[in-house]
Amino acid sequence: MCGGGKQPEVVRTDPKAEADAAAAEAAQKANQSTAARKRVQQASALSTGAGTALSYGKTTLGQ
């Protein structure tokens, strides 16, 4: 009569699935930060006058 109760369940994990989930999460965070940097860079370029060709009604820079 030692212990008496149920034995604890063994938690089994799949290391490959955990690695895949971690990689997917890291990729998502990297994509979000890249998109944020691009938005800031684009807004900065437009505010400095890099987008002046658009204000003259041109649709391309070369024509």
N, C-alpha and C positions, 0 to 999 in steps of 0.2 A: 504494500500500500504506500508506495513511494510516489509522491506527486499527485496522483489521482486524476487529474484533468486531461484534457486533450493536448496533444503535442502541437507546438506552433507550426503553422504552415510554412513551407519553404517557398520563398519568393524567387521565382526564376525570371531572369530577364534575357533578352536577346541582344547581345552586344552589337550585332550588325544593324538591327533596327534602331537602337539608340544612337549609333554613329550616323546613320542616314538621317534621322530626325534632327540631330545636332547640326549636320551639314546643311540641311534645308533651312533651318532657322538662321544660321550664319549667312547663307546666301541671301535670304530675304532681308536681313538687316543691312547687308552690304549694298543691296540694290536700293534700299530706302535712302541710305546716306548718299549714294551716288546721285540719285534723283534730286535730293535736296541741294546738293552742291551745284548741280546743273541749273536748277531753278535760280539759285542765288547768282551764279555766274551770268546767266542770260539776262536777269534783271539788271545786273550791274553793267553789262555791256550796252544794254538799251538806254540806261540812264546816262551814260557817258557820251552818247551821240553815235555809237556804232550803228544804230538803226536809222540814221538820217536818210538813207536811200528810200526807206519806206515812207517817210514823210513827204517825199516829192512825187509819190504815186507810182514809183517804180516797183516792179514785182521781182526783178532780179538785179544784182549788183553790176553785171557787165553790160547791160543794154540800156 
